[in-house]
């Protein structure tokens, strides 16, 4: 069965996010001072062929840990559904 994974990778809250800080500053320049604390991350989608949802979840988690996320600086979460 084929599954679709949607993965969100974000910088850890304890770490500085220079991109987010730059965008937050730009919001003020655009006349949007009420927008603050912007954090910028990655959104990744992928398809996976697996026998069941549990097996697909294990494989997606493994891909995140080994390649898609730098666990020293980032955290991730994902959702999985049938494609």
Gaussian input, Z-matrix of N, CA and C with variables (Angstrom, degrees):
# hf/3-21g

backbone

0 1
 N
 C     1     B1
 C     2     B2     1     A1
 N     3     B3     2     A2     1     D1
 C     4     B4     3     A3     2     D2
 C     5     B5     4     A4     3     D3
 N     6     B6     5     A5     4     D4
 C     7     B7     6     A6     5     D5
 C     8     B8     7     A7     6     D6
 N     9     B9     8     A8     7     D7
 C    10    B10     9     A9     8     D8
 C    11    B11    10    A10     9     D9
 N    12    B12    11    A11    10    D10
 C    13    B13    12    A12    11    D11
 C    14    B14    13    A13    12    D12
 N    15    B15    14    A14    13    D13
 C    16    B16    15    A15    14    D14
 C    17    B17    16    A16    15    D15
 N    18    B18    17    A17    16    D16
 C    19    B19    18    A18    17    D17
 C    20    B20    19    A19    18    D18
 N    21    B21    20    A20    19    D19
 C    22    B22    21    A21    20    D20
 C    23    B23    22    A22    21    D21
 N    24    B24    23    A23    22    D22
 C    25    B25    24    A24    23    D23
 C    26    B26    25    A25    24    D24
 N    27    B27    26    A26    25    D25
 C    28    B28    27    A27    26    D26
 C    29    B29    28    A28    27    D27
 N    30    B30    29    A29    28    D28
 C    31    B31    30    A30    29    D29
 C    32    B32    31    A31    30    D30
 N    33    B33    32    A32    31    D31
 C    34    B34    33    A33    32    D32
 C    35    B35    34    A34    33    D33
 N    36    B36    35    A35    34    D34
 C    37    B37    36    A36    35    D35
 C    38    B38    37    A37    36    D36
 N    39    B39    38    A38    37    D37
 C    40    B40    39    A39    38    D38
 C    41    B41    40    A40    39    D39
 N    42    B42    41    A41    40    D40
 C    43    B43    42    A42    41    D41
 C    44    B44    43    A43    42    D42
 N    45    B45    44    A44    43    D43
 C    46    B46    45    A45    44    D44
 C    47    B47    46    A46    45    D45
 N    48    B48    47    A47    46    D46
 C    49    B49    48    A48    47    D47
 C    50    B50    49    A49    48    D48
 N    51    B51    50    A50    49    D49
 C    52    B52    51    A51    50    D50
 C    53    B53    52    A52    51    D51
 N    54    B54    53    A53    52    D52
 C    55    B55    54    A54    53    D53
 C    56    B56    55    A55    54    D54
 N    57    B57    56    A56    55    D55
 C    58    B58    57    A57    56    D56
 C    59    B59    58    A58    57    D57
 N    60    B60    59    A59    58    D58
 C    61    B61    60    A60    59    D59
 C    62    B62    61    A61    60    D60
 N    63    B63    62    A62    61    D61
 C    64    B64    63    A63    62    D62
 C    65    B65    64    A64    63    D63
 N    66    B66    65    A65    64    D64
 C    67    B67    66    A66    65    D65
 C    68    B68    67    A67    66    D66
 N    69    B69    68    A68    67    D67
 C    70    B70    69    A69    68    D68
 C    71    B71    70    A70    69    D69
 N    72    B72    71    A71    70    D70
 C    73    B73    72    A72    71    D71
 C    74    B74    73    A73    72    D72
 N    75    B75    74    A74    73    D73
 C    76    B76    75    A75    74    D74
 C    77    B77    76    A76    75    D75
 N    78    B78    77    A77    76    D76
 C    79    B79    78    A78    77    D77
 C    80    B80    79    A79    78    D78
 N    81    B81    80    A80    79    D79
 C    82    B82    81    A81    80    D80
 C    83    B83    82    A82    81    D81
 N    84    B84    83    A83    82    D82
 C    85    B85    84    A84    83    D83
 C    86    B86    85    A85    84    D84
 N    87    B87    86    A86    85    D85
 C    88    B88    87    A87    86    D86
 C    89    B89    88    A88    87    D87
 N    90    B90    89    A89    88    D88
 C    91    B91    90    A90    89    D89
 C    92    B92    91    A91    90    D90
 N    93    B93    92    A92    91    D91
 C    94    B94    93    A93    92    D92
 C    95    B95    94    A94    93    D93
 N    96    B96    95    A95    94    D94
 C    97    B97    96    A96    95    D95
 C    98    B98    97    A97    96    D96
 N    99    B99    98    A98    97    D97
 C   100   B100    99    A99    98    D98
 C   101   B101   100   A100    99    D99
 N   102   B102   101   A101   100   D100
 C   103   B103   102   A102   101   D101
 C   104   B104   103   A103   102   D102
 N   105   B105   104   A104   103   D103
 C   106   B106   105   A105   104   D104
 C   107   B107   106   A106   105   D105
 N   108   B108   107   A107   106   D106
 C   109   B109   108   A108   107   D107
 C   110   B110   109   A109   108   D108
 N   111   B111   110   A110   109   D109
 C   112   B112   111   A111   110   D110
 C   113   B113   112   A112   111   D111
 N   114   B114   113   A113   112   D112
 C   115   B115   114   A114   113   D113
 C   116   B116   115   A115   114   D114
 N   117   B117   116   A116   115   D115
 C   118   B118   117   A117   116   D116
 C   119   B119   118   A118   117   D117
 N   120   B120   119   A119   118   D118
 C   121   B121   120   A120   119   D119
 C   122   B122   121   A121   120   D120
 N   123   B123   122   A122   121   D121
 C   124   B124   123   A123   122   D122
 C   125   B125   124   A124   123   D123
 N   126   B126   125   A125   124   D124
 C   127   B127   126   A126   125   D125
 C   128   B128   127   A127   126   D126
 N   129   B129   128   A128   127   D127
 C   130   B130   129   A129   128   D128
 C   131   B131   130   A130   129   D129
 N   132   B132   131   A131   130   D130
 C   133   B133   132   A132   131   D131
 C   134   B134   133   A133   132   D132
 N   135   B135   134   A134   133   D133
 C   136   B136   135   A135   134   D134
 C   137   B137   136   A136   135   D135
 N   138   B138   137   A137   136   D136
 C   139   B139   138   A138   137   D137
 C   140   B140   139   A139   138   D138
 N   141   B141   140   A140   139   D139
 C   142   B142   141   A141   140   D140
 C   143   B143   142   A142   141   D141
 N   144   B144   143   A143   142   D142
 C   145   B145   144   A144   143   D143
 C   146   B146   145   A145   144   D144
 N   147   B147   146   A146   145   D145
 C   148   B148   147   A147   146   D146
 C   149   B149   148   A148   147   D147
 N   150   B150   149   A149   148   D148
 C   151   B151   150   A150   149   D149
 C   152   B152   151   A151   150   D150
 N   153   B153   152   A152   151   D151
 C   154   B154   153   A153   152   D152
 C   155   B155   154   A154   153   D153
 N   156   B156   155   A155   154   D154
 C   157   B157   156   A156   155   D155
 C   158   B158   157   A157   156   D156
 N   159   B159   158   A158   157   D157
 C   160   B160   159   A159   158   D158
 C   161   B161   160   A160   159   D159
 N   162   B162   161   A161   160   D160
 C   163   B163   162   A162   161   D161
 C   164   B164   163   A163   162   D162
 N   165   B165   164   A164   163   D163
 C   166   B166   165   A165   164   D164
 C   167   B167   166   A166   165   D165
 N   168   B168   167   A167   166   D166
 C   169   B169   168   A168   167   D167
 C   170   B170   169   A169   168   D168
 N   171   B171   170   A170   169   D169
 C   172   B172   171   A171   170   D170
 C   173   B173   172   A172   171   D171
 N   174   B174   173   A173   172   D172
 C   175   B175   174   A174   173   D173
 C   176   B176   175   A175   174   D174
 N   177   B177   176   A176   175   D175
 C   178   B178   177   A177   176   D176
 C   179   B179   178   A178   177   D177
 N   180   B180   179   A179   178   D178
 C   181   B181   180   A180   179   D179
 C   182   B182   181   A181   180   D180
 N   183   B183   182   A182   181   D181
 C   184   B184   183   A183   182   D182
 C   185   B185   184   A184   183   D183
 N   186   B186   185   A185   184   D184
 C   187   B187   186   A186   185   D185
 C   188   B188   187   A187   186   D186
 N   189   B189   188   A188   187   D187
 C   190   B190   189   A189   188   D188
 C   191   B191   190   A190   189   D189
 N   192   B192   191   A191   190   D190
 C   193   B193   192   A192   191   D191
 C   194   B194   193   A193   192   D192
 N   195   B195   194   A194   193   D193
 C   196   B196   195   A195   194   D194
 C   197   B197   196   A196   195   D195
 N   198   B198   197   A197   196   D196
 C   199   B199   198   A198   197   D197
 C   200   B200   199   A199   198   D198
 N   201   B201   200   A200   199   D199
 C   202   B202   201   A201   200   D200
 C   203   B203   202   A202   201   D201
 N   204   B204   203   A203   202   D202
 C   205   B205   204   A204   203   D203
 C   206   B206   205   A205   204   D204
 N   207   B207   206   A206   205   D205
 C   208   B208   207   A207   206   D206
 C   209   B209   208   A208   207   D207
 N   210   B210   209   A209   208   D208
 C   211   B211   210   A210   209   D209
 C   212   B212   211   A211   210   D210
 N   213   B213   212   A212   211   D211
 C   214   B214   213   A213   212   D212
 C   215   B215   214   A214   213   D213
 N   216   B216   215   A215   214   D214
 C   217   B217   216   A216   215   D215
 C   218   B218   217   A217   216   D216
 N   219   B219   218   A218   217   D217
 C   220   B220   219   A219   218   D218
 C   221   B221   220   A220   219   D219
 N   222   B222   221   A221   220   D220
 C   223   B223   222   A222   221   D221
 C   224   B224   223   A223   222   D222
 N   225   B225   224   A224   223   D223
 C   226   B226   225   A225   224   D224
 C   227   B227   226   A226   225   D225
 N   228   B228   227   A227   226   D226
 C   229   B229   228   A228   227   D227
 C   230   B230   229   A229   228   D228
 N   231   B231   230   A230   229   D229
 C   232   B232   231   A231   230   D230
 C   233   B233   232   A232   231   D231
 N   234   B234   233   A233   232   D232
 C   235   B235   234   A234   233   D233
 C   236   B236   235   A235   234   D234
 N   237   B237   236   A236   235   D235
 C   238   B238   237   A237   236   D236
 C   239   B239   238   A238   237   D237
 N   240   B240   239   A239   238   D238
 C   241   B241   240   A240   239   D239
 C   242   B242   241   A241   240   D240
 N   243   B243   242   A242   241   D241
 C   244   B244   243   A243   242   D242
 C   245   B245   244   A244   243   D243
 N   246   B246   245   A245   244   D244
 C   247   B247   246   A246   245   D245
 C   248   B248   247   A247   246   D246

   B1=1.4334
   B2=1.5320
   B3=1.3125
   B4=1.4588
   B5=1.5316
   B6=1.3387
   B7=1.4664
   B8=1.5191
   B9=1.3216
   B10=1.4521
   B11=1.5225
   B12=1.3168
   B13=1.4648
   B14=1.5219
   B15=1.3163
   B16=1.4598
   B17=1.5161
   B18=1.3261
   B19=1.4608
   B20=1.5264
   B21=1.3210
   B22=1.4642
   B23=1.5144
   B24=1.3262
   B25=1.4620
   B26=1.5298
   B27=1.3268
   B28=1.4592
   B29=1.5229
   B30=1.3367
   B31=1.4658
   B32=1.5295
   B33=1.3099
   B34=1.4643
   B35=1.5236
   B36=1.3244
   B37=1.4619
   B38=1.5214
   B39=1.3233
   B40=1.4642
   B41=1.5281
   B42=1.3313
   B43=1.4655
   B44=1.5245
   B45=1.3081
   B46=1.4489
   B47=1.5244
   B48=1.3254
   B49=1.4627
   B50=1.5336
   B51=1.3473
   B52=1.4657
   B53=1.5283
   B54=1.3294
   B55=1.4715
   B56=1.5219
   B57=1.3200
   B58=1.4590
   B59=1.5125
   B60=1.3262
   B61=1.4587
   B62=1.5280
   B63=1.3348
   B64=1.4658
   B65=1.5299
   B66=1.3230
   B67=1.4570
   B68=1.5286
   B69=1.3252
   B70=1.4704
   B71=1.5236
   B72=1.3462
   B73=1.4633
   B74=1.5100
   B75=1.3224
   B76=1.4620
   B77=1.5194
   B78=1.3100
   B79=1.4645
   B80=1.5297
   B81=1.3079
   B82=1.4721
   B83=1.5268
   B84=1.3188
   B85=1.4703
   B86=1.5256
   B87=1.3200
   B88=1.4696
   B89=1.5239
   B90=1.3357
   B91=1.4618
   B92=1.5213
   B93=1.3364
   B94=1.4597
   B95=1.5317
   B96=1.3290
   B97=1.4724
   B98=1.5172
   B99=1.3321
   B100=1.4673
   B101=1.5296
   B102=1.3311
   B103=1.4659
   B104=1.5225
   B105=1.3213
   B106=1.4588
   B107=1.5224
   B108=1.3149
   B109=1.4672
   B110=1.5222
   B111=1.3205
   B112=1.4697
   B113=1.5241
   B114=1.3279
   B115=1.4678
   B116=1.5287
   B117=1.3138
   B118=1.4640
   B119=1.5240
   B120=1.3174
   B121=1.4535
   B122=1.5168
   B123=1.3272
   B124=1.4657
   B125=1.5306
   B126=1.3122
   B127=1.4671
   B128=1.5233
   B129=1.3221
   B130=1.4646
   B131=1.5261
   B132=1.3126
   B133=1.4625
   B134=1.5189
   B135=1.3261
   B136=1.4588
   B137=1.5164
   B138=1.3095
   B139=1.4661
   B140=1.5164
   B141=1.3149
   B142=1.4657
   B143=1.5222
   B144=1.2879
   B145=1.4655
   B146=1.5167
   B147=1.3326
   B148=1.4624
   B149=1.5215
   B150=1.3250
   B151=1.4618
   B152=1.5244
   B153=1.3374
   B154=1.4607
   B155=1.5263
   B156=1.3223
   B157=1.4668
   B158=1.5290
   B159=1.3117
   B160=1.4709
   B161=1.5243
   B162=1.3337
   B163=1.4688
   B164=1.5216
   B165=1.3162
   B166=1.4597
   B167=1.5237
   B168=1.3072
   B169=1.4625
   B170=1.5275
   B171=1.3198
   B172=1.4670
   B173=1.5296
   B174=1.3240
   B175=1.4638
   B176=1.5330
   B177=1.3274
   B178=1.4684
   B179=1.5298
   B180=1.3205
   B181=1.4609
   B182=1.5344
   B183=1.3134
   B184=1.4606
   B185=1.5345
   B186=1.3418
   B187=1.4598
   B188=1.5299
   B189=1.3207
   B190=1.4673
   B191=1.5257
   B192=1.3200
   B193=1.4651
   B194=1.5194
   B195=1.3363
   B196=1.4676
   B197=1.5247
   B198=1.3475
   B199=1.4581
   B200=1.5304
   B201=1.3055
   B202=1.4592
   B203=1.5261
   B204=1.3177
   B205=1.4664
   B206=1.5224
   B207=1.3158
   B208=1.4567
   B209=1.5275
   B210=1.3111
   B211=1.4617
   B212=1.5261
   B213=1.3230
   B214=1.4557
   B215=1.5305
   B216=1.3376
   B217=1.4647
   B218=1.5261
   B219=1.3236
   B220=1.4647
   B221=1.5248
   B222=1.3203
   B223=1.4609
   B224=1.5298
   B225=1.3168
   B226=1.4660
   B227=1.5258
   B228=1.3015
   B229=1.4682
   B230=1.5187
   B231=1.3197
   B232=1.4756
   B233=1.5142
   B234=1.3234
   B235=1.4606
   B236=1.5215
   B237=1.3064
   B238=1.4530
   B239=1.5219
   B240=1.3251
   B241=1.4754
   B242=1.5165
   B243=1.3048
   B244=1.4608
   B245=1.5196
   B246=1.3197
   B247=1.4820
   B248=1.5141
   A1=109.08
   A2=116.47
   A3=121.84
   A4=109.26
   A5=114.64
   A6=121.83
   A7=109.59
   A8=115.64
   A9=122.80
   A10=108.01
   A11=116.01
   A12=121.31
   A13=108.79
   A14=116.07
   A15=122.47
   A16=106.50
   A17=115.83
   A18=122.68
   A19=109.13
   A20=116.43
   A21=122.14
   A22=108.44
   A23=116.05
   A24=123.12
   A25=106.78
   A26=116.27
   A27=121.43
   A28=110.37
   A29=116.39
   A30=118.26
   A31=109.09
   A32=116.38
   A33=119.69
   A34=109.30
   A35=115.21
   A36=120.89
   A37=112.67
   A38=117.74
   A39=121.30
   A40=112.41
   A41=117.60
   A42=121.20
   A43=111.64
   A44=115.41
   A45=121.68
   A46=109.51
   A47=116.40
   A48=122.30
   A49=107.60
   A50=118.25
   A51=120.12
   A52=113.71
   A53=117.37
   A54=119.62
   A55=110.37
   A56=115.37
   A57=119.69
   A58=111.82
   A59=116.67
   A60=121.05
   A61=110.47
   A62=117.53
   A63=121.67
   A64=110.77
   A65=117.44
   A66=120.99
   A67=110.11
   A68=117.24
   A69=120.46
   A70=109.79
   A71=116.78
   A72=120.26
   A73=112.47
   A74=116.41
   A75=120.28
   A76=112.29
   A77=117.40
   A78=120.26
   A79=110.38
   A80=116.39
   A81=120.38
   A82=109.78
   A83=116.87
   A84=121.15
   A85=112.18
   A86=117.31
   A87=122.01
   A88=112.65
   A89=115.79
   A90=119.15
   A91=113.20
   A92=116.90
   A93=121.85
   A94=110.33
   A95=118.26
   A96=120.37
   A97=113.79
   A98=117.62
   A99=120.27
   A100=112.57
   A101=117.49
   A102=120.97
   A103=108.09
   A104=116.61
   A105=121.19
   A106=111.16
   A107=115.71
   A108=123.06
   A109=112.96
   A110=116.63
   A111=121.61
   A112=108.48
   A113=116.94
   A114=123.61
   A115=106.67
   A116=116.58
   A117=120.72
   A118=109.36
   A119=115.42
   A120=121.34
   A121=110.55
   A122=115.56
   A123=121.92
   A124=108.84
   A125=115.62
   A126=121.86
   A127=106.44
   A128=116.10
   A129=121.96
   A130=108.19
   A131=116.74
   A132=120.62
   A133=108.00
   A134=114.93
   A135=119.72
   A136=109.77
   A137=115.46
   A138=121.75
   A139=107.71
   A140=115.23
   A141=120.10
   A142=108.80
   A143=115.26
   A144=122.41
   A145=107.45
   A146=116.79
   A147=120.75
   A148=109.82
   A149=115.61
   A150=121.19
   A151=112.10
   A152=116.53
   A153=120.52
   A154=109.44
   A155=115.61
   A156=121.04
   A157=111.74
   A158=117.78
   A159=121.00
   A160=110.94
   A161=116.97
   A162=120.83
   A163=111.05
   A164=116.77
   A165=120.88
   A166=110.15
   A167=117.07
   A168=121.89
   A169=111.53
   A170=116.50
   A171=121.08
   A172=110.03
   A173=117.17
   A174=121.09
   A175=111.78
   A176=117.02
   A177=119.96
   A178=109.68
   A179=116.89
   A180=121.10
   A181=110.31
   A182=116.32
   A183=121.31
   A184=111.07
   A185=117.07
   A186=121.16
   A187=111.05
   A188=115.77
   A189=119.65
   A190=110.91
   A191=116.18
   A192=120.62
   A193=112.32
   A194=117.13
   A195=120.58
   A196=114.40
   A197=117.74
   A198=118.44
   A199=115.01
   A200=117.83
   A201=120.60
   A202=114.60
   A203=116.95
   A204=121.15
   A205=110.22
   A206=116.19
   A207=121.49
   A208=106.20
   A209=117.10
   A210=121.54
   A211=114.13
   A212=117.74
   A213=120.38
   A214=109.88
   A215=115.96
   A216=120.72
   A217=114.40
   A218=117.69
   A219=120.74
   A220=111.42
   A221=114.19
   A222=120.90
   A223=107.10
   A224=116.30
   A225=119.31
   A226=110.29
   A227=113.55
   A228=121.86
   A229=106.47
   A230=116.06
   A231=118.00
   A232=110.60
   A233=113.57
   A234=120.98
   A235=106.49
   A236=115.39
   A237=122.33
   A238=108.91
   A239=115.90
   A240=119.85
   A241=109.46
   A242=115.59
   A243=120.12
   A244=108.89
   A245=115.40
   A246=120.12
   A247=110.11
   D1=147.31
   D2=-178.57
   D3=-101.43
   D4=136.89
   D5=179.55
   D6=-124.26
   D7=152.73
   D8=175.83
   D9=-112.04
   D10=123.60
   D11=177.59
   D12=-105.57
   D13=136.03
   D14=172.74
   D15=-117.85
   D16=118.80
   D17=-171.70
   D18=-117.22
   D19=132.08
   D20=173.72
   D21=-113.48
   D22=124.16
   D23=178.11
   D24=-115.05
   D25=124.95
   D26=-177.78
   D27=-129.75
   D28=150.91
   D29=174.46
   D30=-65.52
   D31=145.77
   D32=178.50
   D33=-61.90
   D34=143.31
   D35=-175.24
   D36=-59.87
   D37=-30.45
   D38=-177.93
   D39=-74.36
   D40=-13.98
   D41=-176.56
   D42=-99.65
   D43=149.26
   D44=176.10
   D45=-66.74
   D46=140.02
   D47=176.64
   D48=-116.15
   D49=91.99
   D50=-175.36
   D51=-60.24
   D52=-37.61
   D53=178.27
   D54=-64.36
   D55=-45.61
   D56=179.35
   D57=-62.19
   D58=-39.83
   D59=179.14
   D60=-63.80
   D61=-41.99
   D62=178.50
   D63=-63.29
   D64=-42.36
   D65=179.74
   D66=-67.81
   D67=-39.26
   D68=177.30
   D69=-58.53
   D70=-44.96
   D71=177.72
   D72=-62.39
   D73=-38.60
   D74=179.31
   D75=-67.47
   D76=-31.18
   D77=178.19
   D78=-60.56
   D79=-40.05
   D80=177.97
   D81=-63.91
   D82=-41.78
   D83=179.19
   D84=-66.10
   D85=-25.22
   D86=179.82
   D87=-89.38
   D88=4.77
   D89=-179.68
   D90=82.47
   D91=23.32
   D92=179.60
   D93=-121.09
   D94=58.00
   D95=-174.98
   D96=-67.42
   D97=-16.39
   D98=179.52
   D99=-74.23
   D100=-13.46
   D101=176.66
   D102=-90.23
   D103=122.89
   D104=-178.02
   D105=-144.83
   D106=169.78
   D107=178.06
   D108=54.17
   D109=46.28
   D110=177.46
   D111=-70.38
   D112=134.88
   D113=174.61
   D114=-122.96
   D115=134.46
   D116=-177.51
   D117=-116.14
   D118=130.64
   D119=-179.96
   D120=-135.05
   D121=-153.86
   D122=-178.82
   D123=-125.48
   D124=144.82
   D125=171.79
   D126=-118.48
   D127=123.73
   D128=-175.37
   D129=-123.73
   D130=134.17
   D131=171.86
   D132=-118.25
   D133=146.01
   D134=175.87
   D135=-153.12
   D136=154.77
   D137=175.42
   D138=-105.76
   D139=143.64
   D140=-179.61
   D141=-139.21
   D142=136.87
   D143=175.49
   D144=-94.89
   D145=123.31
   D146=-178.91
   D147=-151.44
   D148=158.63
   D149=-179.06
   D150=-66.28
   D151=-36.10
   D152=-179.53
   D153=-154.01
   D154=173.48
   D155=-176.15
   D156=-64.19
   D157=-37.37
   D158=179.90
   D159=-63.14
   D160=-43.43
   D161=178.13
   D162=-64.80
   D163=-40.56
   D164=178.30
   D165=-63.26
   D166=-41.78
   D167=179.73
   D168=-60.86
   D169=-42.59
   D170=178.57
   D171=-61.65
   D172=-43.89
   D173=-178.61
   D174=-67.01
   D175=-41.02
   D176=178.62
   D177=-64.91
   D178=-42.90
   D179=178.40
   D180=-59.81
   D181=-41.91
   D182=178.76
   D183=-63.59
   D184=-42.71
   D185=178.51
   D186=-62.45
   D187=-39.61
   D188=178.59
   D189=-64.09
   D190=-46.35
   D191=-177.00
   D192=-68.15
   D193=-36.58
   D194=-174.22
   D195=-88.66
   D196=-25.69
   D197=-172.03
   D198=-139.83
   D199=-45.29
   D200=-167.82
   D201=-80.69
   D202=-20.21
   D203=-174.51
   D204=-132.60
   D205=133.03
   D206=172.00
   D207=-89.83
   D208=99.04
   D209=-171.49
   D210=-66.86
   D211=-11.10
   D212=175.43
   D213=-74.50
   D214=-34.75
   D215=-174.55
   D216=-116.92
   D217=-12.94
   D218=-172.81
   D219=-131.63
   D220=156.16
   D221=171.10
   D222=-120.71
   D223=162.38
   D224=-179.75
   D225=-142.69
   D226=158.56
   D227=171.09
   D228=-147.48
   D229=153.89
   D230=179.83
   D231=-146.66
   D232=157.90
   D233=172.93
   D234=-122.55
   D235=155.60
   D236=-174.21
   D237=-136.46
   D238=133.15
   D239=176.09
   D240=-145.78
   D241=162.11
   D242=178.99
   D243=-67.00
   D244=137.74
   D245=-179.30
   D246=-85.81

